[in-house]
Amino acid sequence: MKTVAVILAGGVGARLWPRSRERQPKQFLSIIGDSSVEHTLIQQTYDRIRSIFSTGDVFVITNTSMLDLAYKQLPNIPHDNIISEPFGRNTAAAIGLALTVIQPRYDDDVTFAFFPADHVITNTRDFVYAVSLCASMASSMDGIISLGVQPVRPETGFGYIQAEDQTPLVLDTSTDSAYTLRRIASFAEKPDIETAVRLVNAGDFLWNTGIFFARATSLQEAFEEHLPEHAHLFKLLTKHLDKDSYSETLDNIYRQLRSVSIDYGMMEKARNTYVIEGTFDWNDVGSWDAVYQLSQKDTSNNVSEGEVITIDTNDCFVSSQKKLIALVGVDDLVVVESDDAIVICRRGHSQDVKDIIDFMRRRQIHEFL
């Protein structure tokens, strides 16, 4: 059975402001390392999966405003495989649109593999093996399979998956770590720090990578049961595929869709959800704290990018693009400069950078978004 990959690339990366902007959000940036050398996050995502999927079976879903960026950064992917949303309506809408547009291109009950475009993953060989295993399992069963990883610290910016402690289905014992398939007992989305500590200490929670797999029929049934309004509206869209009326119809449909994540709208309610634990290193680069965690530090535990001077300063993340930034006698700060803005916050609070975006939208300060 054919498996296709869908890269989800429609987010705006508000927590990585002021670098991540609506016109060029984080998935189209090189967040870790020298931007003149490193690939962007979406290019890294494609590079990781291209050994598993043929180019013609890789799709991207992003906002219309980001289409030119996607074409430019992913030149090997056919333009017809880059699907645009008129505007963002969260992941349930993006996945529903992908299902509606892609499934008719394949004769059989195609299996889907969904990948967020903005993650950092190492141990690529382990990642490729885990993805291949998940895709194989998903194609042979009626269910939705998530890919999780063992948490290495309490993290408030990630989602968690609780795996049932019943006897798992052992899939492979030929590697150092046996891969098992477990039913999902519950999900926990971005907990506070006290809850995150409790989840990590419990021992049966994994970080939710946001990567998941399912046959088209399983996904369609899940939409009809748990997101019937999405299922109904996207069914209307099928009548307009490859017609002049498609764009106008899609725009009207998106205006009617409520914004809901696939985790909250479907995964938390579905009964046939499973998780396989991967052994690769994974990080959702969702905040400047996450970038700090991933970056090389000096002897004072500082991360300095660009023209930066630190004196009697410890445990700080400082990133400059053009200006000299000098810190004296401070600890635990995040300082990030762009062409027209600077953000300064306490380390551990960079998730709250999103509140700046919300404030500017309320005040209609659009030039900095």
C-alpha positions in Angstrom: 0.0 0.0 0.0 1.3 3.5 -1.0 2.3 5.9 1.8 2.6 9.6 1.2 4.3 12.2 3.3 2.6 15.6 4.2 4.8 18.3 5.7 2.6 20.7 7.8 4.1 24.2 7.2 1.3 26.7 7.9 2.3 27.9 11.4 3.5 31.5 12.2 5.9 30.7 15.0 4.8 33.5 17.2 7.0 32.5 20.1 10.1 33.0 18.0 9.3 36.7 17.3 11.0 39.0 16.3 12.8 36.6 13.9 9.7 34.6 12.9 7.2 36.9 11.2 4.0 36.3 9.2 5.9 37.0 6.0 8.6 34.5 6.8 7.8 32.2 9.8 10.2 30.0 11.6 9.9 26.9 9.4 11.4 29.0 6.5 14.3 30.2 8.7 17.5 28.6 9.9 17.0 29.0 13.6 19.9 26.9 14.8 23.4 28.0 13.7 24.6 30.2 10.9 21.8 31.0 8.5 24.2 31.3 5.6 25.2 27.7 6.0 22.5 25.7 7.6 19.3 24.6 5.8 16.0 26.0 7.0 13.8 23.9 9.3 11.5 22.9 6.4 14.4 22.0 4.3 15.8 19.8 7.1 12.4 18.2 7.4 12.4 17.3 3.7 16.0 16.1 3.8 15.1 13.7 6.6 12.3 12.0 4.8 13.4 12.0 1.2 15.1 8.6 1.6 11.8 7.1 2.6 9.4 8.7 0.2 9.8 9.5 -3.5 9.6 13.2 -4.4 6.3 12.7 -6.1 4.8 11.4 -2.9 5.9 14.3 -0.7 3.3 17.0 -0.2 3.5 20.3 1.7 0.5 22.3 3.1 1.1 25.9 3.9 -0.6 29.3 3.7 -1.1 31.1 0.4 1.1 33.9 1.6 4.0 31.4 2.1 3.7 29.6 -1.3 6.6 31.5 -2.9 8.8 30.6 0.0 7.9 26.9 -0.3 8.5 26.9 -4.0 11.9 28.5 -3.6 13.1 26.4 -0.6 11.8 23.1 -1.9 12.5 23.2 -5.6 12.5 19.4 -6.0 8.9 19.1 -4.9 6.4 19.5 -7.7 4.4 22.7 -7.4 1.2 20.7 -7.6 2.2 18.9 -4.4 2.4 22.2 -2.5 -1.2 22.8 -1.2 -2.2 26.2 0.0 -4.7 27.3 2.7 -6.2 30.7 2.3 -5.4 31.4 5.9 -4.6 29.4 9.0 -7.3 27.4 10.8 -5.0 25.2 12.9 -3.9 21.6 12.2 -7.3 19.9 11.9 -8.2 22.1 9.0 -4.8 21.6 7.4 -5.0 17.8 7.7 -8.6 17.8 6.5 -7.6 19.8 3.4 -4.6 17.5 2.7 -6.8 14.4 3.0 -9.4 15.9 0.6 -6.9 17.1 -2.1 -4.4 14.2 -2.0 -6.5 11.0 -1.6 -8.2 11.3 -5.0 -4.8 11.2 -6.7 -4.2 7.6 -5.6 -6.2 4.5 -6.5 -6.0 2.6 -3.3 -6.6 3.4 0.4 -3.4 5.5 0.7 -1.6 5.8 4.0 -0.7 9.3 5.2 2.4 10.3 7.3 2.2 13.8 8.7 5.4 15.8 9.7 5.5 19.2 11.3 7.9 21.4 9.4 9.7 23.1 12.3 11.4 20.4 14.4 15.0 19.6 15.0 15.9 15.8 14.9 19.2 14.1 15.3 20.0 10.3 15.0 18.5 10.4 11.5 19.1 6.7 11.0 16.9 5.9 14.0 14.3 8.4 12.8 14.1 6.9 9.4 13.7 3.4 10.9 11.0 4.5 13.3 9.1 6.3 10.5 9.3 3.3 8.2 8.0 1.1 11.0 5.1 3.4 11.9 4.1 3.7 8.2 4.1 -0.1 7.8 2.0 -0.6 10.9 -0.5 2.1 10.0 -1.0 0.7 6.5 -2.0 -2.7 7.9 -4.5 -1.6 10.7 -7.5 0.6 11.4 -6.1 3.2 13.7 -4.0 6.3 14.1 -0.3 5.8 15.2 1.6 8.6 16.8 5.4 8.7 17.2 6.6 9.6 20.6 10.0 10.0 22.3 11.2 9.6 25.9 11.2 13.0 27.7 14.5 14.1 29.0 13.3 17.0 31.2 10.1 18.6 32.3 9.0 20.8 29.4 6.0 23.1 29.4 6.1 23.9 25.7 5.6 20.3 24.5 2.6 17.9 24.4 2.7 14.5 26.1 1.2 11.1 25.3 0.4 8.6 28.0 0.9 5.0 26.9 -1.2 2.2 28.5 0.8 -0.1 30.7 -0.8 -3.2 29.4 1.4 -5.8 27.6 2.5 -4.0 24.4 2.8 -5.5 20.9 6.5 -6.0 20.3 7.3 -5.0 16.7 11.1 -5.5 16.5 13.7 -6.8 18.9 16.6 -6.7 16.4 17.7 -3.2 17.6 19.1 -2.1 20.9 15.7 -0.9 22.0 12.7 -3.0 21.2 10.0 -1.1 19.3 6.5 -1.6 20.7 3.0 -0.6 19.8 0.9 0.6 22.8 -2.6 2.0 23.0 -2.8 5.7 24.0 -4.4 6.3 27.3 -4.4 10.1 27.3 -2.9 13.3 25.9 -1.6 16.3 27.9 -1.0 19.5 26.0 1.6 22.1 27.2 1.3 21.5 31.0 2.5 23.9 33.6 5.9 23.2 35.2 4.4 21.3 38.2 2.4 19.1 36.0 5.3 18.5 33.6 7.5 17.3 36.5 4.7 14.9 37.5 4.3 13.6 34.0 8.0 13.0 33.5 8.3 11.3 36.9 5.3 9.0 36.2 7.3 7.1 33.6 4.5 6.3 31.2 4.4 9.6 29.3 6.2 10.4 26.1 6.8 13.6 24.4 4.3 14.0 21.5 6.4 14.7 18.3 3.3 15.7 16.3 4.2 13.1 13.7 1.5 10.6 13.1 0.3 8.0 10.5 -3.1 6.7 9.4 -4.8 5.2 6.4 -7.1 7.6 4.5 -10.2 5.6 5.4 -9.2 5.7 9.1 -8.7 9.4 9.0 -12.0 10.0 7.2 -13.9 8.0 9.7 -12.3 9.8 12.6 -13.2 13.2 11.0 -16.8 12.1 10.5 -17.1 10.9 14.1 -15.2 13.6 16.0 -15.1 16.6 13.6 -18.3 16.2 11.6 -18.4 19.9 10.6 -14.9 19.6 9.1 -15.9 16.4 7.3 -19.1 18.0 5.9 -17.4 21.1 4.6 -14.5 19.2 3.0 -16.9 16.8 1.4 -18.4 19.9 -0.3 -15.0 20.9 -1.5 -14.5 17.5 -3.4 -17.0 18.7 -6.0 -14.8 21.6 -6.9 -11.4 19.9 -7.2 -9.7 20.9 -10.4 -12.4 23.4 -11.2 -12.3 27.2 -11.5 -14.6 27.4 -8.5 -12.1 25.7 -6.2 -10.3 28.7 -4.7 -13.5 30.7 -3.9 -15.1 27.6 -2.4 -12.1 26.8 -0.3 -12.0 30.4 1.0 -15.7 30.2 2.0 -15.2 26.8 3.7 -12.2 28.1 5.7 -14.3 31.0 6.9 -16.8 28.5 8.3 -14.3 26.2 10.0 -13.5 26.6 13.7 -9.9 26.7 14.6 -9.0 23.5 16.4 -5.9 21.3 16.6 -6.0 17.7 15.4 -4.9 16.6 18.9 -7.8 18.3 20.7 -10.4 17.8 18.0 -9.7 14.2 17.1 -6.8 12.4 18.7 -7.9 12.9 22.3 -11.4 11.5 21.5 -10.6 8.6 19.2 -10.5 5.1 20.6 -8.1 3.5 18.1 -5.0 5.6 18.8 -1.6 4.0 19.3 1.9 5.2 20.0 5.4 3.9 19.0 8.4 5.2 20.9 11.3 6.4 18.8 14.9 6.4 19.9 16.0 9.6 18.1 16.7 13.0 19.7 13.8 15.4 19.0 13.0 19.0 19.8 10.1 21.2 18.9 11.8 24.5 18.3 8.9 26.4 19.6 10.6 29.1 21.7 13.9 30.8 22.3 14.3 28.6 25.4 14.3 25.6 23.1 16.9 27.2 20.8 19.0 27.9 23.9 18.7 24.2 24.9 20.0 23.1 21.4 22.8 25.6 21.1 26.5 25.3 22.0 27.3 27.3 25.2 30.5 29.0 26.5 32.1 28.5 29.9 29.6 30.9 31.5 26.7 28.9 30.0 25.9 31.7 27.6 24.8 31.3 23.9 26.1 34.3 21.9 25.2 34.8 18.2 26.4 37.7 16.1 28.1 40.8 17.6 27.7 40.1 21.4 29.8 41.1 24.5 29.0 39.5 27.8 30.7 40.6 31.1 29.8 39.1 34.4 26.9 37.4 32.7 25.7 33.9 33.0 23.1 31.5 31.5 21.9 33.9 28.8 20.8 33.5 25.2 21.8 36.6 23.1 21.3 36.8 19.3 22.2 39.8 17.2 21.8 40.2 13.4 23.3 43.7 12.9 23.7 45.6 16.2 26.3 45.1 18.9 24.6 43.8 22.0 26.4 44.1 25.3 25.3 42.5 28.6 26.8 43.4 32.0 26.1 41.7 35.3 22.9 39.9 34.3 21.8 36.3 34.4 19.1 34.1 32.8 18.0 36.4 30.0 16.9 36.0 26.4 17.8 38.9 24.1 17.0 38.6 20.4 17.5 41.4 17.9 16.1 41.7 14.3 16.1 44.6 11.8 13.3 46.5 13.5 12.7 45.0 16.9 14.3 43.6 20.1 12.8 41.2 22.5 14.1 40.8 26.1 12.7 38.3 28.6 13.7 36.1 31.4 14.8 32.6 30.4 12.0 30.2 31.2 9.4 32.8 30.0 10.0 32.8 26.3 6.8 30.9 25.7 5.1 34.2 26.7 6.6 36.0 23.7 3.4 35.0 21.9 1.6 37.5 24.2 3.5 40.3 22.4 2.0 39.2 19.1 -1.5 39.0 20.6 -1.0 42.6 22.1 0.1 44.0 18.7 -2.8 42.4 16.9 -5.3 43.9 19.4 -3.6 47.3 18.9 -3.4 46.7 15.2 0.4 47.2 15.1 0.7 45.3 11.9 4.0 46.5 10.7 5.9 44.4 13.2 3.9 41.2 12.7 
